[in-house]
Amino acid sequence: MTMWRLRLALAALVSTAPTNALRVLGYRLMGYQIEGQIGYGTVIAVEQARIGHCQIGTFNRFIGPMSVEIGAGTQMGNRNLFLCGQWTADPQHAPLNYARRLKIGQRALVTSGHHFDVAGALEIGDGSWVAGTGTQFWTHGAGVTDRDITVGKDCYIGSAVRFAPGSAIGDKVLVAMGAVVARKFDQNRVMLGGVPAKVIKTDHDWKEDV
């Protein structure tokens, strides 16, 4: 715990460096593989990080005993929270096999003000958008064993969507504002909406409407 507090304090200090070059250098000295732009106030205090040539905005938080991988060309706004509780790495929880892994593909977009729980594995595919604000991804819960979340390639997720543990969507899927995705959807090129979410349109290409 003392080492973790030291890492967090060091990351907080690096995040306030006055230039991007100094922030990237500081995080590299902490052992992370980082390229691109890291915004002022963005704290990275994780077990492993591999961040390609992308743009990450200000005051984001990547905190906890997790691995982070972000592909080249991805863009991220401000004040997103990527959190993994220290309790997931406790020896007493080892039998529960928390994956503690975040993967965001290439050319993805994450806007601002979203919450990502990374107790399990959370994967967002190449070219997918987490748009608007206030969307939440949850990879743990009481009694939950199927906890990982997968978002396919070229998807669009509207504001205030909720992803429950164990949920998944296919490729080129649009999830309408306020939906609650509570199960796995294998279909591609569909629109999901509602509480709980269901397929409300098939053979749908959201990019045609952007």
Secondary structure, DSSP 8 states (H G I E B T S, - for coil): -HHHHHHHHHHHHHHT-SSHHHHHHHHHHTT-EE-SEE-TT-EEEEEEEEE-S-EE-SS-EEEEEEEEEE-TT-EE-SS-EEE--GGGGSGGGGGG----EEEE-TT-EE-SS-EEE-SSEEEE-TT-EE-SS--EE----TT-----EEE-TT-EE-TT-EE-TT-EE-SS-EE-TT-EE-SB---SS-EEETTTTEEEESS--GGGG-
